[in-house]
């Protein structure tokens, strides 16, 4: 099966962004627990430069990775940016001094985060920003989303996306404005539920179905957190067939299962980055996909 090599974000808007269909998620670049400087700063910068040199032109980041660590690394490695590079960030959360993940989704919080992302990334406008829904919030959902669309009107954001949303929330925003993309947990072994922030998230396939209906790209996070417990599972069988790694087959499945999926595998190891990148060139057969189910 031949896979589609590119994907367009905001296809139905006046400013569509077409990127190559394998991105890179920067969450694993900081130190342990996504905090502080990288264990190997030289390698972290090399991964970003290698990504650019190899044709990866979609980076996923957040100012609460580190904090600010991944944004600063991106700017150090790649600024001034290539014209076709799309940098996507997230807002709605922050880190506590105890390294906790905290809600930060009041309109004024979101504005502070956007301004911080603009500063650390050295940009005048961010091409794509996902509003990340965090558990335990007391801010009305529509209030946060309205703030995102207001900053879009001001020119600080080109495209608004959503992250960690359920089907009801996605449908609500579709009634408010354009949703450029959705960044949710989704993968070979996590199409029904996933544990995030200590809570079980359900309805993953329902969100994917809405994305397909409205031609919205899905950017799956934690897509490599899908190893099955059995040593001889279906992913391992296909990996052995192609003499490749289970991680590569996981990514290849995502690329084949729907052309609206834009995987963003993350790693802090250059070796694993290069392995993951090869998934874009792995063409599974129709029989493989039927076997994987």
Buried (B, 14 or more C-beta within 10 A) or exposed (E): EEBEEEBBBBBEEEEEBBBBBBBBBBBBBBEEEBBEBBEBEEBBBBBBEBBBEBEBBBBBBBBBBBBBBBBBBBBBBBEEBEEEBBBBBBBBBBBEEEEEBEBBBBBEBBBBBBEBBBEBBBBEBBBBBBBBBBEEBEBEBEEBBBBBBBBBEEEBBBBBBBBBBBBEBBBBBBEEBBBBBBBBBBBBBBBEEBEBEEEEBEBBBBBBEBBBEBEBBBBBBBBBEBBEEEEEBBBBBBBEEBEBBBBBBBBBBBBBBBBBBBBBBBBBBBEBBEBBBBBBEBEBEEEBBEEBE
